[in-house]
Amino acid sequence: MYLYADTANLTEISYLNDLGVIQGVTTNPSIISKEPKGDFVALINPIGKYCKANSLSLSVEVFNIEYDAMLKEAIDLSSKLAEFGDLVKIKIPLTHDGLRVIKKLRELNIKTNATACYTEQQLILAASAGAEYVSLFYCRLDQSGGDVKKVLERTKNYILANSLKTKIIAGSIRTQTDVSNAWRYGADIVTTSKAVIDEMIPHPKTDEAISQFTRDFSAWLK
């Protein structure tokens, strides 16, 4: 089970990697829109260099949604990021055209991450089409009344039964409890924000114990 950072901010990526807690980075158009405006590849390149130097997976999403434009953009993006090798996964939205693109990119040996999935059927179809990763919008599904546990368990069972190499990502994660539950239900990877990862670190009882140890040792030294 792995933890990825859902961000396009290099400072946040470096901070989380320095903690030793992440194994990859995921981005999407909404995340990109939070960064300073400019050239998309120019924004991604420093992140790619950092990820390569630190052996972190990197998912980068296309902006087009129609087959021809999406395929062209995915191939072009893969070419421009080729120096980062297999660490890069091209995110493709789960649609009819998206599935066609995923299949074609598999034939071209370009690794993909099928995104914006809400059902086990979508995840399973993307895995069958050849996606390296399939991404469930975990909290968005949960908040709309969906059964995230069932979706993850059934998808994992399908992948194992068919000996597929596809990994399941749980994204759209809002709390530290969501992180733990998603792993327990079958996600191979959870991707979330720096804020949620920071939330996972402290605990009042930890602070209490450390304070006690400090007080007791200080008293002993006297």
PyMOL commands that place a pseudoatom at each C-alpha (Angstrom):
pseudoatom trace, name=CA, resn=MET, resi=1, chain=A, elem=C, hetatm=0, pos=[0.000, 0.000, 0.000]
pseudoatom trace, name=CA, resn=TYR, resi=2, chain=A, elem=C, hetatm=0, pos=[1.345, 3.387, -1.020]
pseudoatom trace, name=CA, resn=LEU, resi=3, chain=A, elem=C, hetatm=0, pos=[0.694, 7.062, -0.344]
pseudoatom trace, name=CA, resn=TYR, resi=4, chain=A, elem=C, hetatm=0, pos=[0.873, 9.679, -3.119]
pseudoatom trace, name=CA, resn=ALA, resi=5, chain=A, elem=C, hetatm=0, pos=[0.713, 13.458, -2.922]
pseudoatom trace, name=CA, resn=ASP, resi=6, chain=A, elem=C, hetatm=0, pos=[-2.118, 15.062, -4.881]
pseudoatom trace, name=CA, resn=THR, resi=7, chain=A, elem=C, hetatm=0, pos=[-0.447, 18.346, -5.835]
pseudoatom trace, name=CA, resn=ALA, resi=8, chain=A, elem=C, hetatm=0, pos=[1.456, 20.180, -8.561]
pseudoatom trace, name=CA, resn=ASN, resi=9, chain=A, elem=C, hetatm=0, pos=[3.359, 22.330, -6.096]
pseudoatom trace, name=CA, resn=LEU, resi=10, chain=A, elem=C, hetatm=0, pos=[7.041, 21.411, -6.030]
pseudoatom trace, name=CA, resn=THR, resi=11, chain=A, elem=C, hetatm=0, pos=[7.548, 22.895, -2.561]
pseudoatom trace, name=CA, resn=GLU, resi=12, chain=A, elem=C, hetatm=0, pos=[4.817, 20.633, -1.159]
pseudoatom trace, name=CA, resn=ILE, resi=13, chain=A, elem=C, hetatm=0, pos=[6.200, 17.607, -3.005]
pseudoatom trace, name=CA, resn=SER, resi=14, chain=A, elem=C, hetatm=0, pos=[9.703, 18.232, -1.645]
pseudoatom trace, name=CA, resn=TYR, resi=15, chain=A, elem=C, hetatm=0, pos=[8.358, 18.766, 1.889]
pseudoatom trace, name=CA, resn=LEU, resi=16, chain=A, elem=C, hetatm=0, pos=[6.395, 15.490, 1.859]
pseudoatom trace, name=CA, resn=ASN, resi=17, chain=A, elem=C, hetatm=0, pos=[9.229, 13.537, 0.262]
pseudoatom trace, name=CA, resn=ASP, resi=18, chain=A, elem=C, hetatm=0, pos=[11.631, 14.837, 2.899]
pseudoatom trace, name=CA, resn=LEU, resi=19, chain=A, elem=C, hetatm=0, pos=[9.319, 13.274, 5.489]
pseudoatom trace, name=CA, resn=GLY, resi=20, chain=A, elem=C, hetatm=0, pos=[9.814, 9.953, 3.690]
pseudoatom trace, name=CA, resn=VAL, resi=21, chain=A, elem=C, hetatm=0, pos=[6.076, 9.257, 3.432]
pseudoatom trace, name=CA, resn=ILE, resi=22, chain=A, elem=C, hetatm=0, pos=[5.176, 9.475, -0.287]
pseudoatom trace, name=CA, resn=GLN, resi=23, chain=A, elem=C, hetatm=0, pos=[5.966, 7.217, -3.212]
pseudoatom trace, name=CA, resn=GLY, resi=24, chain=A, elem=C, hetatm=0, pos=[4.383, 9.268, -5.976]
pseudoatom trace, name=CA, resn=VAL, resi=25, chain=A, elem=C, hetatm=0, pos=[2.612, 12.415, -7.139]
pseudoatom trace, name=CA, resn=THR, resi=26, chain=A, elem=C, hetatm=0, pos=[-0.720, 12.887, -8.923]
pseudoatom trace, name=CA, resn=THR, resi=27, chain=A, elem=C, hetatm=0, pos=[-1.921, 16.014, -10.684]
pseudoatom trace, name=CA, resn=ASN, resi=28, chain=A, elem=C, hetatm=0, pos=[-5.075, 17.061, -12.523]
pseudoatom trace, name=CA, resn=PRO, resi=29, chain=A, elem=C, hetatm=0, pos=[-6.298, 20.205, -14.327]
pseudoatom trace, name=CA, resn=SER, resi=30, chain=A, elem=C, hetatm=0, pos=[-7.906, 21.626, -11.175]
pseudoatom trace, name=CA, resn=ILE, resi=31, chain=A, elem=C, hetatm=0, pos=[-4.677, 21.181, -9.227]
pseudoatom trace, name=CA, resn=ILE, resi=32, chain=A, elem=C, hetatm=0, pos=[-2.670, 22.722, -12.076]
pseudoatom trace, name=CA, resn=SER, resi=33, chain=A, elem=C, hetatm=0, pos=[-5.015, 25.732, -12.068]
pseudoatom trace, name=CA, resn=LYS, resi=34, chain=A, elem=C, hetatm=0, pos=[-3.873, 26.583, -8.514]
pseudoatom trace, name=CA, resn=GLU, resi=35, chain=A, elem=C, hetatm=0, pos=[-0.312, 27.159, -9.704]
pseudoatom trace, name=CA, resn=PRO, resi=36, chain=A, elem=C, hetatm=0, pos=[1.022, 30.303, -11.440]
pseudoatom trace, name=CA, resn=LYS, resi=37, chain=A, elem=C, hetatm=0, pos=[-0.187, 30.595, -15.036]
pseudoatom trace, name=CA, resn=GLY, resi=38, chain=A, elem=C, hetatm=0, pos=[2.241, 29.687, -17.790]
pseudoatom trace, name=CA, resn=ASP, resi=39, chain=A, elem=C, hetatm=0, pos=[3.338, 26.826, -20.014]
pseudoatom trace, name=CA, resn=PHE, resi=40, chain=A, elem=C, hetatm=0, pos=[1.992, 23.449, -18.847]
pseudoatom trace, name=CA, resn=VAL, resi=41, chain=A, elem=C, hetatm=0, pos=[5.081, 21.406, -19.739]
pseudoatom trace, name=CA, resn=ALA, resi=42, chain=A, elem=C, hetatm=0, pos=[7.325, 24.075, -18.198]
pseudoatom trace, name=CA, resn=LEU, resi=43, chain=A, elem=C, hetatm=0, pos=[5.386, 23.614, -14.949]
pseudoatom trace, name=CA, resn=ILE, resi=44, chain=A, elem=C, hetatm=0, pos=[5.570, 19.812, -15.065]
pseudoatom trace, name=CA, resn=ASN, resi=45, chain=A, elem=C, hetatm=0, pos=[9.249, 19.495, -16.049]
pseudoatom trace, name=CA, resn=PRO, resi=46, chain=A, elem=C, hetatm=0, pos=[10.766, 20.504, -12.686]
pseudoatom trace, name=CA, resn=ILE, resi=47, chain=A, elem=C, hetatm=0, pos=[8.308, 18.178, -10.953]
pseudoatom trace, name=CA, resn=GLY, resi=48, chain=A, elem=C, hetatm=0, pos=[9.303, 15.388, -13.336]
pseudoatom trace, name=CA, resn=LYS, resi=49, chain=A, elem=C, hetatm=0, pos=[12.995, 15.981, -12.673]
pseudoatom trace, name=CA, resn=TYR, resi=50, chain=A, elem=C, hetatm=0, pos=[12.398, 15.894, -8.930]
pseudoatom trace, name=CA, resn=CYS, resi=51, chain=A, elem=C, hetatm=0, pos=[10.296, 12.732, -9.178]
pseudoatom trace, name=CA, resn=LYS, resi=52, chain=A, elem=C, hetatm=0, pos=[12.917, 10.998, -11.319]
pseudoatom trace, name=CA, resn=ALA, resi=53, chain=A, elem=C, hetatm=0, pos=[15.707, 11.940, -8.903]
pseudoatom trace, name=CA, resn=ASN, resi=54, chain=A, elem=C, hetatm=0, pos=[13.655, 10.532, -6.029]
pseudoatom trace, name=CA, resn=SER, resi=55, chain=A, elem=C, hetatm=0, pos=[12.024, 7.553, -7.799]
pseudoatom trace, name=CA, resn=LEU, resi=56, chain=A, elem=C, hetatm=0, pos=[8.503, 8.945, -7.378]
pseudoatom trace, name=CA, resn=SER, resi=57, chain=A, elem=C, hetatm=0, pos=[5.658, 8.022, -9.724]
pseudoatom trace, name=CA, resn=LEU, resi=58, chain=A, elem=C, hetatm=0, pos=[4.085, 11.003, -11.533]
pseudoatom trace, name=CA, resn=SER, resi=59, chain=A, elem=C, hetatm=0, pos=[0.601, 11.154, -13.078]
pseudoatom trace, name=CA, resn=VAL, resi=60, chain=A, elem=C, hetatm=0, pos=[-0.166, 13.993, -15.503]
pseudoatom trace, name=CA, resn=GLU, resi=61, chain=A, elem=C, hetatm=0, pos=[-3.612, 14.507, -17.056]
pseudoatom trace, name=CA, resn=VAL, resi=62, chain=A, elem=C, hetatm=0, pos=[-4.660, 15.446, -20.587]
pseudoatom trace, name=CA, resn=PHE, resi=63, chain=A, elem=C, hetatm=0, pos=[-7.003, 18.400, -21.112]
pseudoatom trace, name=CA, resn=ASN, resi=64, chain=A, elem=C, hetatm=0, pos=[-8.846, 17.225, -24.235]
pseudoatom trace, name=CA, resn=ILE, resi=65, chain=A, elem=C, hetatm=0, pos=[-11.851, 14.900, -24.048]
pseudoatom trace, name=CA, resn=GLU, resi=66, chain=A, elem=C, hetatm=0, pos=[-12.434, 13.819, -27.678]
pseudoatom trace, name=CA, resn=TYR, resi=67, chain=A, elem=C, hetatm=0, pos=[-10.636, 10.768, -29.042]
pseudoatom trace, name=CA, resn=ASP, resi=68, chain=A, elem=C, hetatm=0, pos=[-8.379, 12.215, -31.737]
pseudoatom trace, name=CA, resn=ALA, resi=69, chain=A, elem=C, hetatm=0, pos=[-7.381, 15.287, -29.730]
pseudoatom trace, name=CA, resn=MET, resi=70, chain=A, elem=C, hetatm=0, pos=[-6.950, 13.260, -26.526]
pseudoatom trace, name=CA, resn=LEU, resi=71, chain=A, elem=C, hetatm=0, pos=[-4.786, 10.636, -28.208]
pseudoatom trace, name=CA, resn=LYS, resi=72, chain=A, elem=C, hetatm=0, pos=[-2.629, 13.249, -29.919]
pseudoatom trace, name=CA, resn=GLU, resi=73, chain=A, elem=C, hetatm=0, pos=[-2.190, 15.185, -26.681]
pseudoatom trace, name=CA, resn=ALA, resi=74, chain=A, elem=C, hetatm=0, pos=[-1.359, 12.036, -24.703]
pseudoatom trace, name=CA, resn=ILE, resi=75, chain=A, elem=C, hetatm=0, pos=[1.286, 10.936, -27.217]
pseudoatom trace, name=CA, resn=ASP, resi=76, chain=A, elem=C, hetatm=0, pos=[2.738, 14.449, -27.397]
pseudoatom trace, name=CA, resn=LEU, resi=77, chain=A, elem=C, hetatm=0, pos=[2.803, 14.769, -23.611]
pseudoatom trace, name=CA, resn=SER, resi=78, chain=A, elem=C, hetatm=0, pos=[4.428, 11.368, -23.228]
pseudoatom trace, name=CA, resn=SER, resi=79, chain=A, elem=C, hetatm=0, pos=[7.086, 12.382, -25.757]
pseudoatom trace, name=CA, resn=LYS, resi=80, chain=A, elem=C, hetatm=0, pos=[7.825, 15.669, -23.997]
pseudoatom trace, name=CA, resn=LEU, resi=81, chain=A, elem=C, hetatm=0, pos=[8.134, 13.863, -20.661]
pseudoatom trace, name=CA, resn=ALA, resi=82, chain=A, elem=C, hetatm=0, pos=[10.031, 10.863, -22.071]
pseudoatom trace, name=CA, resn=GLU, resi=83, chain=A, elem=C, hetatm=0, pos=[13.186, 11.659, -20.087]
pseudoatom trace, name=CA, resn=PHE, resi=84, chain=A, elem=C, hetatm=0, pos=[11.318, 10.659, -16.935]
pseudoatom trace, name=CA, resn=GLY, resi=85, chain=A, elem=C, hetatm=0, pos=[10.626, 7.166, -18.263]
pseudoatom trace, name=CA, resn=ASP, resi=86, chain=A, elem=C, hetatm=0, pos=[8.091, 4.745, -16.811]
pseudoatom trace, name=CA, resn=LEU, resi=87, chain=A, elem=C, hetatm=0, pos=[7.603, 6.929, -13.745]
pseudoatom trace, name=CA, resn=VAL, resi=88, chain=A, elem=C, hetatm=0, pos=[5.160, 9.014, -15.821]
pseudoatom trace, name=CA, resn=LYS, resi=89, chain=A, elem=C, hetatm=0, pos=[1.543, 7.904, -16.211]
pseudoatom trace, name=CA, resn=ILE, resi=90, chain=A, elem=C, hetatm=0, pos=[-0.787, 9.832, -18.530]
pseudoatom trace, name=CA, resn=LYS, resi=91, chain=A, elem=C, hetatm=0, pos=[-4.186, 10.394, -16.888]
pseudoatom trace, name=CA, resn=ILE, resi=92, chain=A, elem=C, hetatm=0, pos=[-7.123, 9.706, -19.188]
pseudoatom trace, name=CA, resn=PRO, resi=93, chain=A, elem=C, hetatm=0, pos=[-10.749, 10.406, -18.161]
pseudoatom trace, name=CA, resn=LEU, resi=94, chain=A, elem=C, hetatm=0, pos=[-13.026, 7.351, -18.132]
pseudoatom trace, name=CA, resn=THR, resi=95, chain=A, elem=C, hetatm=0, pos=[-15.325, 7.792, -21.142]
pseudoatom trace, name=CA, resn=HIS, resi=96, chain=A, elem=C, hetatm=0, pos=[-15.965, 5.814, -24.326]
pseudoatom trace, name=CA, resn=ASP, resi=97, chain=A, elem=C, hetatm=0, pos=[-13.239, 7.809, -26.059]
pseudoatom trace, name=CA, resn=GLY, resi=98, chain=A, elem=C, hetatm=0, pos=[-11.067, 7.541, -22.977]
pseudoatom trace, name=CA, resn=LEU, resi=99, chain=A, elem=C, hetatm=0, pos=[-11.183, 3.738, -23.055]
pseudoatom trace, name=CA, resn=ARG, resi=100, chain=A, elem=C, hetatm=0, pos=[-10.218, 3.774, -26.727]
pseudoatom trace, name=CA, resn=VAL, resi=101, chain=A, elem=C, hetatm=0, pos=[-7.285, 6.042, -25.935]
pseudoatom trace, name=CA, resn=ILE, resi=102, chain=A, elem=C, hetatm=0, pos=[-6.153, 3.829, -23.052]
pseudoatom trace, name=CA, resn=LYS, resi=103, chain=A, elem=C, hetatm=0, pos=[-6.176, 0.762, -25.325]
pseudoatom trace, name=CA, resn=LYS, resi=104, chain=A, elem=C, hetatm=0, pos=[-4.242, 2.570, -28.052]
pseudoatom trace, name=CA, resn=LEU, resi=105, chain=A, elem=C, hetatm=0, pos=[-1.684, 3.947, -25.610]
pseudoatom trace, name=CA, resn=ARG, resi=106, chain=A, elem=C, hetatm=0, pos=[-1.153, 0.477, -24.186]
pseudoatom trace, name=CA, resn=GLU, resi=107, chain=A, elem=C, hetatm=0, pos=[-0.301, -0.689, -27.717]
pseudoatom trace, name=CA, resn=LEU, resi=108, chain=A, elem=C, hetatm=0, pos=[2.204, 2.171, -27.911]
pseudoatom trace, name=CA, resn=ASN, resi=109, chain=A, elem=C, hetatm=0, pos=[3.668, 1.184, -24.504]
pseudoatom trace, name=CA, resn=ILE, resi=110, chain=A, elem=C, hetatm=0, pos=[2.553, 4.442, -22.914]
pseudoatom trace, name=CA, resn=LYS, resi=111, chain=A, elem=C, hetatm=0, pos=[1.429, 3.929, -19.326]
pseudoatom trace, name=CA, resn=THR, resi=112, chain=A, elem=C, hetatm=0, pos=[-1.916, 5.396, -18.292]
pseudoatom trace, name=CA, resn=ASN, resi=113, chain=A, elem=C, hetatm=0, pos=[-3.978, 6.295, -15.247]
pseudoatom trace, name=CA, resn=ALA, resi=114, chain=A, elem=C, hetatm=0, pos=[-7.751, 6.064, -15.858]
pseudoatom trace, name=CA, resn=THR, resi=115, chain=A, elem=C, hetatm=0, pos=[-9.322, 8.854, -13.846]
pseudoatom trace, name=CA, resn=ALA, resi=116, chain=A, elem=C, hetatm=0, pos=[-12.713, 10.198, -12.718]
pseudoatom trace, name=CA, resn=CYS, resi=117, chain=A, elem=C, hetatm=0, pos=[-14.067, 6.699, -12.004]
pseudoatom trace, name=CA, resn=TYR, resi=118, chain=A, elem=C, hetatm=0, pos=[-17.062, 6.211, -9.708]
pseudoatom trace, name=CA, resn=THR, resi=119, chain=A, elem=C, hetatm=0, pos=[-18.067, 2.547, -10.158]
pseudoatom trace, name=CA, resn=GLU, resi=120, chain=A, elem=C, hetatm=0, pos=[-16.422, -0.851, -10.146]
pseudoatom trace, name=CA, resn=GLN, resi=121, chain=A, elem=C, hetatm=0, pos=[-17.624, -1.281, -13.719]
pseudoatom trace, name=CA, resn=GLN, resi=122, chain=A, elem=C, hetatm=0, pos=[-15.642, 1.778, -14.823]
pseudoatom trace, name=CA, resn=LEU, resi=123, chain=A, elem=C, hetatm=0, pos=[-12.569, 0.675, -12.910]
pseudoatom trace, name=CA, resn=ILE, resi=124, chain=A, elem=C, hetatm=0, pos=[-12.782, -2.853, -14.280]
pseudoatom trace, name=CA, resn=LEU, resi=125, chain=A, elem=C, hetatm=0, pos=[-13.244, -1.695, -17.880]
pseudoatom trace, name=CA, resn=ALA, resi=126, chain=A, elem=C, hetatm=0, pos=[-10.234, 0.604, -17.599]
pseudoatom trace, name=CA, resn=ALA, resi=127, chain=A, elem=C, hetatm=0, pos=[-8.122, -2.196, -16.130]
pseudoatom trace, name=CA, resn=SER, resi=128, chain=A, elem=C, hetatm=0, pos=[-9.184, -4.510, -18.948]
pseudoatom trace, name=CA, resn=ALA, resi=129, chain=A, elem=C, hetatm=0, pos=[-8.329, -1.832, -21.520]
pseudoatom trace, name=CA, resn=GLY, resi=130, chain=A, elem=C, hetatm=0, pos=[-4.789, -1.750, -20.177]
pseudoatom trace, name=CA, resn=ALA, resi=131, chain=A, elem=C, hetatm=0, pos=[-4.577, 1.108, -17.676]
pseudoatom trace, name=CA, resn=GLU, resi=132, chain=A, elem=C, hetatm=0, pos=[-1.605, 0.936, -15.335]
pseudoatom trace, name=CA, resn=TYR, resi=133, chain=A, elem=C, hetatm=0, pos=[-3.630, 2.728, -12.666]
pseudoatom trace, name=CA, resn=VAL, resi=134, chain=A, elem=C, hetatm=0, pos=[-7.387, 3.091, -12.185]
pseudoatom trace, name=CA, resn=SER, resi=135, chain=A, elem=C, hetatm=0, pos=[-8.475, 6.009, -9.987]
pseudoatom trace, name=CA, resn=LEU, resi=136, chain=A, elem=C, hetatm=0, pos=[-11.640, 6.012, -7.889]
pseudoatom trace, name=CA, resn=PHE, resi=137, chain=A, elem=C, hetatm=0, pos=[-13.023, 9.383, -6.746]
pseudoatom trace, name=CA, resn=TYR, resi=138, chain=A, elem=C, hetatm=0, pos=[-13.465, 7.946, -3.277]
pseudoatom trace, name=CA, resn=CYS, resi=139, chain=A, elem=C, hetatm=0, pos=[-14.980, 10.754, -1.185]
pseudoatom trace, name=CA, resn=ARG, resi=140, chain=A, elem=C, hetatm=0, pos=[-17.053, 12.177, -4.022]
pseudoatom trace, name=CA, resn=LEU, resi=141, chain=A, elem=C, hetatm=0, pos=[-18.626, 8.738, -4.436]
pseudoatom trace, name=CA, resn=ASP, resi=142, chain=A, elem=C, hetatm=0, pos=[-19.058, 8.296, -0.684]
pseudoatom trace, name=CA, resn=GLN, resi=143, chain=A, elem=C, hetatm=0, pos=[-20.663, 11.716, -0.287]
pseudoatom trace, name=CA, resn=SER, resi=144, chain=A, elem=C, hetatm=0, pos=[-23.124, 10.976, -3.083]
pseudoatom trace, name=CA, resn=GLY, resi=145, chain=A, elem=C, hetatm=0, pos=[-24.310, 7.796, -1.369]
pseudoatom trace, name=CA, resn=GLY, resi=146, chain=A, elem=C, hetatm=0, pos=[-22.105, 5.249, -3.140]
pseudoatom trace, name=CA, resn=ASP, resi=147, chain=A, elem=C, hetatm=0, pos=[-20.606, 2.187, -1.460]
pseudoatom trace, name=CA, resn=VAL, resi=148, chain=A, elem=C, hetatm=0, pos=[-16.856, 2.784, -1.668]
pseudoatom trace, name=CA, resn=LYS, resi=149, chain=A, elem=C, hetatm=0, pos=[-16.050, -0.432, 0.201]
pseudoatom trace, name=CA, resn=LYS, resi=150, chain=A, elem=C, hetatm=0, pos=[-17.987, -2.563, -2.283]
pseudoatom trace, name=CA, resn=VAL, resi=151, chain=A, elem=C, hetatm=0, pos=[-16.486, -0.784, -5.281]
pseudoatom trace, name=CA, resn=LEU, resi=152, chain=A, elem=C, hetatm=0, pos=[-12.913, -1.239, -4.096]
pseudoatom trace, name=CA, resn=GLU, resi=153, chain=A, elem=C, hetatm=0, pos=[-13.373, -4.839, -2.970]
pseudoatom trace, name=CA, resn=ARG, resi=154, chain=A, elem=C, hetatm=0, pos=[-15.059, -5.955, -6.200]
pseudoatom trace, name=CA, resn=THR, resi=155, chain=A, elem=C, hetatm=0, pos=[-12.500, -4.190, -8.357]
pseudoatom trace, name=CA, resn=LYS, resi=156, chain=A, elem=C, hetatm=0, pos=[-9.612, -5.726, -6.430]
pseudoatom trace, name=CA, resn=ASN, resi=157, chain=A, elem=C, hetatm=0, pos=[-11.173, -9.192, -6.731]
pseudoatom trace, name=CA, resn=TYR, resi=158, chain=A, elem=C, hetatm=0, pos=[-11.525, -8.779, -10.512]
pseudoatom trace, name=CA, resn=ILE, resi=159, chain=A, elem=C, hetatm=0, pos=[-7.936, -7.627, -10.925]
pseudoatom trace, name=CA, resn=LEU, resi=160, chain=A, elem=C, hetatm=0, pos=[-6.607, -10.536, -8.851]
pseudoatom trace, name=CA, resn=ALA, resi=161, chain=A, elem=C, hetatm=0, pos=[-8.845, -13.119, -10.540]
pseudoatom trace, name=CA, resn=ASN, resi=162, chain=A, elem=C, hetatm=0, pos=[-7.619, -12.037, -13.970]
pseudoatom trace, name=CA, resn=SER, resi=163, chain=A, elem=C, hetatm=0, pos=[-3.963, -11.635, -12.972]
pseudoatom trace, name=CA, resn=LEU, resi=164, chain=A, elem=C, hetatm=0, pos=[-3.896, -8.012, -14.115]
pseudoatom trace, name=CA, resn=LYS, resi=165, chain=A, elem=C, hetatm=0, pos=[-1.055, -5.707, -13.097]
pseudoatom trace, name=CA, resn=THR, resi=166, chain=A, elem=C, hetatm=0, pos=[-3.326, -2.692, -12.680]
pseudoatom trace, name=CA, resn=LYS, resi=167, chain=A, elem=C, hetatm=0, pos=[-3.096, -0.790, -9.392]
pseudoatom trace, name=CA, resn=ILE, resi=168, chain=A, elem=C, hetatm=0, pos=[-6.110, 0.885, -7.771]
pseudoatom trace, name=CA, resn=ILE, resi=169, chain=A, elem=C, hetatm=0, pos=[-5.789, 4.499, -6.649]
pseudoatom trace, name=CA, resn=ALA, resi=170, chain=A, elem=C, hetatm=0, pos=[-8.231, 6.063, -4.210]
pseudoatom trace, name=CA, resn=GLY, resi=171, chain=A, elem=C, hetatm=0, pos=[-8.327, 9.804, -4.814]
pseudoatom trace, name=CA, resn=SER, resi=172, chain=A, elem=C, hetatm=0, pos=[-10.608, 12.625, -3.681]
pseudoatom trace, name=CA, resn=ILE, resi=173, chain=A, elem=C, hetatm=0, pos=[-9.577, 11.841, -0.105]
pseudoatom trace, name=CA, resn=ARG, resi=174, chain=A, elem=C, hetatm=0, pos=[-10.732, 14.310, 2.552]
pseudoatom trace, name=CA, resn=THR, resi=175, chain=A, elem=C, hetatm=0, pos=[-9.584, 12.962, 5.942]
pseudoatom trace, name=CA, resn=GLN, resi=176, chain=A, elem=C, hetatm=0, pos=[-6.974, 10.703, 7.519]
pseudoatom trace, name=CA, resn=THR, resi=177, chain=A, elem=C, hetatm=0, pos=[-9.714, 8.150, 8.253]
pseudoatom trace, name=CA, resn=ASP, resi=178, chain=A, elem=C, hetatm=0, pos=[-10.509, 8.019, 4.542]
pseudoatom trace, name=CA, resn=VAL, resi=179, chain=A, elem=C, hetatm=0, pos=[-6.860, 7.147, 3.904]
pseudoatom trace, name=CA, resn=SER, resi=180, chain=A, elem=C, hetatm=0, pos=[-6.902, 4.178, 6.285]
pseudoatom trace, name=CA, resn=ASN, resi=181, chain=A, elem=C, hetatm=0, pos=[-10.309, 2.939, 5.123]
pseudoatom trace, name=CA, resn=ALA, resi=182, chain=A, elem=C, hetatm=0, pos=[-9.398, 3.119, 1.437]
pseudoatom trace, name=CA, resn=TRP, resi=183, chain=A, elem=C, hetatm=0, pos=[-6.328, 0.977, 2.046]
pseudoatom trace, name=CA, resn=ARG, resi=184, chain=A, elem=C, hetatm=0, pos=[-8.375, -1.483, 4.110]
pseudoatom trace, name=CA, resn=TYR, resi=185, chain=A, elem=C, hetatm=0, pos=[-11.026, -1.785, 1.395]
pseudoatom trace, name=CA, resn=GLY, resi=186, chain=A, elem=C, hetatm=0, pos=[-8.494, -2.671, -1.306]
pseudoatom trace, name=CA, resn=ALA, resi=187, chain=A, elem=C, hetatm=0, pos=[-6.848, 0.462, -2.709]
pseudoatom trace, name=CA, resn=ASP, resi=188, chain=A, elem=C, hetatm=0, pos=[-3.201, -0.126, -3.571]
pseudoatom trace, name=CA, resn=ILE, resi=189, chain=A, elem=C, hetatm=0, pos=[-2.517, 3.609, -3.505]
pseudoatom trace, name=CA, resn=VAL, resi=190, chain=A, elem=C, hetatm=0, pos=[-4.139, 6.549, -1.756]
pseudoatom trace, name=CA, resn=THR, resi=191, chain=A, elem=C, hetatm=0, pos=[-3.457, 10.014, -3.130]
pseudoatom trace, name=CA, resn=THR, resi=192, chain=A, elem=C, hetatm=0, pos=[-4.295, 13.053, -1.061]
pseudoatom trace, name=CA, resn=SER, resi=193, chain=A, elem=C, hetatm=0, pos=[-3.312, 16.595, -0.198]
pseudoatom trace, name=CA, resn=LYS, resi=194, chain=A, elem=C, hetatm=0, pos=[-0.497, 17.854, 1.994]
pseudoatom trace, name=CA, resn=ALA, resi=195, chain=A, elem=C, hetatm=0, pos=[-3.155, 19.038, 4.458]
pseudoatom trace, name=CA, resn=VAL, resi=196, chain=A, elem=C, hetatm=0, pos=[-4.518, 15.514, 4.963]
pseudoatom trace, name=CA, resn=ILE, resi=197, chain=A, elem=C, hetatm=0, pos=[-1.035, 13.999, 5.242]
pseudoatom trace, name=CA, resn=ASP, resi=198, chain=A, elem=C, hetatm=0, pos=[-0.110, 16.635, 7.831]
pseudoatom trace, name=CA, resn=GLU, resi=199, chain=A, elem=C, hetatm=0, pos=[-3.301, 15.698, 9.676]
pseudoatom trace, name=CA, resn=MET, resi=200, chain=A, elem=C, hetatm=0, pos=[-2.068, 12.093, 9.917]
pseudoatom trace, name=CA, resn=ILE, resi=201, chain=A, elem=C, hetatm=0, pos=[1.081, 12.984, 11.853]
pseudoatom trace, name=CA, resn=PRO, resi=202, chain=A, elem=C, hetatm=0, pos=[0.116, 14.547, 15.218]
pseudoatom trace, name=CA, resn=HIS, resi=203, chain=A, elem=C, hetatm=0, pos=[-1.982, 13.209, 18.073]
pseudoatom trace, name=CA, resn=PRO, resi=204, chain=A, elem=C, hetatm=0, pos=[-2.731, 14.911, 21.417]
pseudoatom trace, name=CA, resn=LYS, resi=205, chain=A, elem=C, hetatm=0, pos=[-1.639, 11.826, 23.327]
pseudoatom trace, name=CA, resn=THR, resi=206, chain=A, elem=C, hetatm=0, pos=[1.660, 11.759, 21.457]
pseudoatom trace, name=CA, resn=ASP, resi=207, chain=A, elem=C, hetatm=0, pos=[2.268, 15.379, 22.483]
pseudoatom trace, name=CA, resn=GLU, resi=208, chain=A, elem=C, hetatm=0, pos=[1.291, 14.498, 26.046]
pseudoatom trace, name=CA, resn=ALA, resi=209, chain=A, elem=C, hetatm=0, pos=[3.688, 11.551, 26.168]
pseudoatom trace, name=CA, resn=ILE, resi=210, chain=A, elem=C, hetatm=0, pos=[6.584, 13.545, 24.722]
pseudoatom trace, name=CA, resn=SER, resi=211, chain=A, elem=C, hetatm=0, pos=[5.999, 16.356, 27.226]
pseudoatom trace, name=CA, resn=GLN, resi=212, chain=A, elem=C, hetatm=0, pos=[5.973, 13.858, 30.072]
pseudoatom trace, name=CA, resn=PHE, resi=213, chain=A, elem=C, hetatm=0, pos=[9.204, 12.217, 28.898]
pseudoatom trace, name=CA, resn=THR, resi=214, chain=A, elem=C, hetatm=0, pos=[10.862, 15.647, 28.637]
pseudoatom trace, name=CA, resn=ARG, resi=215, chain=A, elem=C, hetatm=0, pos=[9.716, 16.681, 32.106]
pseudoatom trace, name=CA, resn=ASP, resi=216, chain=A, elem=C, hetatm=0, pos=[10.758, 13.382, 33.694]
pseudoatom trace, name=CA, resn=PHE, resi=217, chain=A, elem=C, hetatm=0, pos=[14.202, 13.409, 32.078]
pseudoatom trace, name=CA, resn=SER, resi=218, chain=A, elem=C, hetatm=0, pos=[14.768, 17.064, 33.017]
pseudoatom trace, name=CA, resn=ALA, resi=219, chain=A, elem=C, hetatm=0, pos=[13.892, 16.221, 36.631]
pseudoatom trace, name=CA, resn=TRP, resi=220, chain=A, elem=C, hetatm=0, pos=[16.276, 13.235, 36.593]
pseudoatom trace, name=CA, resn=LEU, resi=221, chain=A, elem=C, hetatm=0, pos=[19.134, 15.413, 35.322]
pseudoatom trace, name=CA, resn=LYS, resi=222, chain=A, elem=C, hetatm=0, pos=[18.697, 17.722, 38.324]
for i in range(1, 222): cmd.bond("trace and resi %d" % i, "trace and resi %d" % (i + 1))
show_as sticks, trace
zoom trace
